Amino acid sequence: MEVRPVHSNDELTRFVECQRSIYETDSPRWTLMGEDDYQVFYGKAAGVAAQGFLVTGAGRVLSRGAAILNRQHLKKFRDDVGFFGFFDTCKDPRVIKLLLGAIENQLRVWGCSAARGPVSPTMNKYPGLLIEGHEKWQSPFTSWTPTYIAEIVESAGYKRCKDLLAFEVTNHQQMPHLFTRTAENLKRLDISIRSLSFRRFDEEIREVWKLYEEQFRDNWGEIPIPEEEFVTIIHQLRWLVPRSFVQLAQSERNIVGFIVAMPDVTRLNSIPRRLASANQLLREFGRVLRSSRVRVPLLTVHRDYRNRGIDAALVASVWRECLRRGVECAELSWILEDNRNMLGHIRRTGATQTKKWRLYEKSL
């Protein structure tokens, strides 16, 4: 059994494609990532560096992981924290500790005094190990990890850093009281709720990014996505996310809040793009658009308009559109465990907590 860094293109290909072989005997499920999620290893993630590692033995890959240096995080928080991610491993504690040791050594070389994770490669994608809710579906850009990984990570000296929560609303929760109350609040505030305009798509997306950047910059551990990257991601999702699944709160002059519901795009990650036929991709795109499940990854309201019911109005509006399209359940995630204001609003909608992810940290 040995651990070695990933350097060559062949090794990187093996790193990307090894998940199935890692879990074939220990877990029927794992975090299913798409090819686009590995851009950091090709030098295409601004301000983020990653070094991958593979643990091999008995002629196969036993685990994989990466040491991650996020220069934007270091510049903002000045805490010398490095990260680990892309973390997939078999059940053998020796394998996991060997992998973590290699990652920790790389972080020390980079000058980090603590390791935190997993994130892959930032807080915006696949943060944390799943602690509760293993029976639920894996929603887009969230992680599904076997229970044994958290147990062994804890035995290697990692402590709980922060919990992230998910809540679920089902089509049995029509929320008529919420629709009525929020309509009254909006009329009094002279705020309207509307769908994203495709005619002014680029202009509105940049206005949404500006609001996102301003409101998320103070969140724990949050590094807002750069504007051009944000715009590129939205353009890529444009044909998969119905226009009515992006709802905006509009004052007389500005967008003051927004919410995004994302269909279940995880099924697309199982298709190797270079091998898929055009007809196969089109069939899967059609299934995504008809998905009965959505995830709400983004919900924000300008701080000057908070505590006025606008966030509840956005939830009610997008849920109405989801019901109209036959959606059966919506997951709201991630919610920081100590975001009491948001937790209060979500619970008043009747949503129930269904999942918990945990970020871990260890001093080096």
C-alpha positions in Angstrom: 0.0 0.0 0.0 1.4 3.4 -1.0 0.4 7.0 -1.4 1.7 9.1 -4.2 1.0 12.6 -5.7 -0.8 13.0 -8.9 1.3 14.7 -11.6 0.9 13.2 -15.1 -2.2 13.4 -17.3 -2.6 9.6 -17.0 -2.6 9.9 -13.2 -5.1 12.7 -13.3 -7.4 10.7 -15.5 -7.1 7.8 -12.9 -7.8 10.3 -10.1 -11.0 11.5 -11.9 -12.3 8.1 -12.8 -11.5 6.0 -9.7 -14.6 6.6 -7.5 -16.4 3.5 -8.7 -13.5 1.2 -8.0 -12.9 2.7 -4.5 -16.4 2.1 -3.3 -17.3 -1.1 -5.2 -17.0 -3.3 -2.0 -17.8 -0.8 0.7 -20.6 1.5 -0.4 -23.4 1.4 -3.1 -23.4 5.2 -3.2 -20.9 8.1 -3.2 -20.6 11.7 -4.2 -21.1 11.7 -7.9 -19.1 14.5 -9.5 -19.1 15.8 -13.1 -16.1 16.3 -15.3 -16.4 20.1 -14.9 -15.8 19.8 -11.1 -12.1 19.0 -11.7 -11.1 22.3 -13.4 -8.9 23.2 -10.4 -6.5 20.4 -11.4 -6.1 21.9 -14.8 -5.2 25.4 -13.4 -8.6 26.8 -14.4 -9.8 27.9 -10.9 -8.7 31.4 -10.2 -6.8 31.7 -6.9 -7.1 28.0 -6.0 -4.3 25.4 -6.2 -4.7 21.7 -5.6 -2.5 18.7 -5.3 -4.1 15.3 -5.7 -3.0 12.0 -4.1 -3.9 8.4 -4.7 -3.5 5.5 -2.3 -3.0 2.2 -4.2 -2.7 -1.4 -3.2 -3.5 -4.9 -4.5 -3.5 -3.5 -8.0 -6.2 -0.9 -7.6 -7.0 2.6 -6.2 -8.0 2.4 -2.5 -8.6 6.1 -1.9 -8.1 9.6 -3.3 -7.9 13.1 -2.0 -6.4 16.5 -2.5 -4.7 19.3 -0.6 -6.2 22.6 -1.6 -4.8 26.1 -1.1 -7.4 28.9 -1.6 -5.5 32.1 -1.9 -8.7 34.2 -1.8 -9.6 32.6 1.5 -6.2 33.4 2.9 -6.3 37.0 1.7 -9.8 37.5 3.3 -9.5 35.6 6.6 -5.7 35.6 7.2 -6.0 32.4 9.2 -3.4 30.1 7.4 -6.1 27.5 6.9 -5.6 25.0 4.1 -8.3 22.5 2.9 -8.7 18.9 1.9 -11.3 17.7 -0.6 -12.1 15.3 -3.5 -12.1 12.8 -0.6 -13.1 9.3 -1.4 -11.9 6.2 0.4 -12.5 2.6 1.2 -13.3 1.4 4.7 -9.8 0.6 5.9 -8.7 3.2 8.6 -5.0 2.7 7.6 -5.8 3.9 4.1 -7.6 7.0 5.2 -4.9 8.0 7.7 -2.2 7.4 5.1 -4.1 9.7 2.7 -4.7 12.4 5.3 -1.0 12.3 6.3 0.0 13.1 2.7 -2.5 15.9 2.4 -1.4 17.4 5.8 2.3 17.3 4.8 1.5 19.2 1.6 -0.5 21.8 3.5 2.5 22.3 5.8 4.8 22.8 2.8 2.4 25.5 1.7 2.7 27.2 5.1 -0.8 26.3 6.5 -1.3 25.8 10.2 -4.6 24.0 10.0 -6.5 21.6 7.7 -10.3 22.1 7.1 -12.7 20.2 5.0 -13.8 18.5 3.0 -14.5 21.0 0.2 -14.1 20.3 -3.5 -12.5 22.7 -4.1 -14.4 25.5 -2.3 -17.3 26.0 0.0 -19.5 26.4 -3.1 -19.3 22.7 -4.1 -19.5 19.5 -2.1 -18.7 20.9 1.4 -18.7 18.6 4.4 -19.2 14.9 5.2 -22.8 13.8 5.3 -23.7 13.0 9.0 -27.5 12.7 8.8 -29.8 12.0 5.9 -28.1 9.1 4.1 -31.5 7.7 3.0 -32.2 10.9 1.0 -31.3 11.7 -2.6 -28.0 13.4 -3.4 -29.0 17.0 -4.5 -26.9 19.0 -7.0 -23.4 20.0 -5.8 -23.9 18.4 -2.4 -21.9 15.5 -1.0 -23.1 11.9 -0.2 -20.5 10.1 1.9 -20.6 6.8 3.7 -20.9 7.0 7.5 -17.5 5.3 8.1 -15.5 8.2 6.6 -16.6 10.6 9.3 -15.8 8.1 12.0 -12.3 7.5 10.8 -11.6 11.2 10.1 -12.6 11.9 13.7 -10.2 9.2 14.9 -7.4 10.9 13.0 -7.7 14.0 15.2 -10.2 16.1 13.3 -12.8 18.0 15.3 -16.2 19.4 14.3 -15.8 22.9 12.8 -19.3 23.8 11.4 -22.5 22.0 10.5 -24.5 22.7 7.4 -28.2 21.8 7.3 -30.8 20.9 4.6 -34.5 21.3 4.9 -37.2 19.8 2.7 -40.6 21.0 1.5 -43.0 18.5 -0.2 -46.0 19.0 -2.5 -48.2 18.2 0.5 -47.2 21.6 1.9 -49.2 24.1 -0.2 -48.5 27.0 2.3 -51.6 29.1 1.4 -51.1 31.1 4.6 -47.6 32.0 3.4 -48.9 33.1 0.0 -51.6 35.3 1.5 -49.4 37.0 4.2 -46.4 37.7 1.8 -48.7 39.2 -0.8 -49.9 41.7 1.8 -46.3 42.5 2.9 -45.1 43.1 -0.6 -48.0 45.4 -1.5 -47.2 47.5 1.6 -43.4 47.6 0.7 -44.0 48.3 -3.0 -42.0 45.2 -3.9 -42.9 42.9 -6.8 -41.8 39.3 -7.3 -41.1 38.3 -10.9 -39.2 35.7 -13.0 -35.7 36.3 -14.5 -36.0 38.1 -17.9 -34.3 36.2 -20.7 -34.5 39.4 -22.8 -32.3 41.2 -20.4 -30.5 38.1 -19.3 -26.8 39.2 -19.1 -27.8 42.6 -17.5 -29.9 41.0 -14.8 -27.4 38.2 -14.0 -24.7 40.8 -13.4 -27.1 42.7 -11.1 -27.9 39.4 -9.3 -24.2 38.7 -8.9 -23.6 42.1 -7.4 -26.3 41.5 -4.8 -24.9 38.0 -4.1 -21.4 39.3 -3.7 -22.5 42.1 -1.3 -24.7 39.9 0.9 -22.5 36.8 1.1 -19.2 38.4 1.7 -19.7 38.3 5.5 -20.9 34.7 5.6 -18.7 32.3 7.6 -16.0 30.8 5.4 -17.6 32.3 2.3 -15.6 33.4 -0.8 -18.1 34.8 -3.3 -17.7 33.4 -6.8 -15.9 35.9 -9.1 -18.3 37.8 -11.4 -17.2 36.2 -14.7 -17.2 32.7 -13.2 -20.7 33.3 -11.8 -22.0 34.5 -15.2 -20.4 31.5 -16.9 -22.1 29.1 -14.5 -25.5 30.7 -15.0 -25.1 30.6 -18.8 -24.2 26.8 -18.5 -27.4 26.2 -16.5 -29.6 28.4 -18.6 -31.0 25.5 -20.6 -31.5 23.3 -17.5 -33.1 25.8 -15.1 -36.5 27.1 -16.2 -36.8 30.8 -16.2 -39.5 30.7 -13.6 -37.2 28.9 -11.2 -35.2 32.1 -10.8 -37.4 34.6 -8.9 -36.4 38.2 -8.2 -37.6 40.7 -5.7 -37.8 44.1 -7.5 -38.0 47.5 -5.9 -38.8 50.6 -7.9 -35.1 50.8 -9.0 -33.2 47.6 -8.1 -33.3 43.9 -7.6 -33.3 43.5 -3.8 -33.5 39.8 -3.4 -33.5 36.5 -5.4 -34.0 32.8 -5.1 -32.8 30.0 -7.4 -34.4 26.5 -7.7 -32.2 23.9 -9.5 -33.6 20.7 -11.0 -31.9 17.4 -10.3 -28.9 17.7 -12.6 -26.9 15.0 -10.8 -28.1 12.4 -13.3 -26.0 14.2 -16.0 -22.8 13.5 -14.0 -23.1 9.8 -14.8 -22.7 10.4 -18.5 -19.1 10.7 -19.8 -19.5 13.7 -22.1 -16.9 12.5 -24.6 -18.7 9.2 -25.0 -22.3 10.4 -24.9 -24.3 10.7 -28.1 -26.3 13.8 -28.9 -29.5 11.9 -28.5 -28.5 10.5 -25.1 -27.7 14.0 -23.8 -30.9 15.4 -25.2 -32.9 12.6 -23.5 -31.2 13.3 -20.1 -31.7 17.0 -20.5 -35.4 16.4 -21.0 -35.5 14.2 -17.9 -33.8 17.0 -15.9 -36.3 19.5 -17.0 -39.1 17.2 -15.9 -37.5 16.4 -12.6 -39.8 15.9 -9.6 -37.0 17.2 -7.2 -35.3 20.5 -7.0 -32.7 22.1 -4.8 -32.7 25.7 -3.7 -29.0 26.6 -3.3 -29.3 30.4 -3.4 -31.7 32.7 -1.4 -30.7 36.2 -0.4 -32.2 39.6 0.4 -30.4 42.9 0.6 -29.7 43.7 4.2 -31.7 46.9 4.0 -34.8 44.9 3.2 -34.4 42.0 5.6 -36.9 41.0 8.3 -39.8 42.2 6.1 -41.0 38.9 4.7 -39.4 39.2 1.3 -37.4 36.0 1.8 -40.7 34.2 2.6 -42.3 35.8 -0.5 -39.5 34.5 -2.7 -39.8 31.0 -1.2 -43.6 31.1 -1.7 -43.2 32.3 -5.3 -40.7 29.8 -6.5 -42.6 27.0 -4.7 -45.7 28.0 -6.6 -43.8 27.6 -9.8 -42.4 24.3 -8.7 -45.9 22.9 -7.9 -47.1 24.1 -11.3 -44.4 22.1 -13.0 -45.1 18.9 -11.0 -42.2 19.1 -8.5 -42.8 16.9 -5.5 -40.1 18.0 -3.2 -37.6 20.9 -2.8 -34.4 20.9 -0.7 -33.2 24.2 0.8 -29.5 23.9 1.5 -26.9 24.7 2.8 -28.0 26.6 5.9 -25.4 27.3 8.5 -26.3 25.8 11.8 -26.0 29.2 13.6 -27.9 31.3 11.0 -30.8 31.7 13.4 -32.6 34.3 11.3 -32.8 32.1 8.2 -33.6 29.0 10.2 -36.5 30.8 11.7 -37.9 31.8 8.4 -37.5 28.3 6.9 -39.1 26.5 9.8 -42.1 28.9 9.5 -42.8 27.6 6.0 -43.3 24.1 7.5 -40.1 22.7 6.1 -38.4 19.8 8.0 -34.7 19.2 8.5 -33.6 16.2 6.5 -29.7 16.3 6.2 -26.6 17.5 8.0 -23.1 17.9 6.7 -20.1 18.5 8.9 -16.9 20.3 8.2 -13.9 19.2 10.2 -10.7 21.0 11.2 -7.3 19.9 12.6 -4.3 21.9 13.8 -1.1 21.0 11.9 
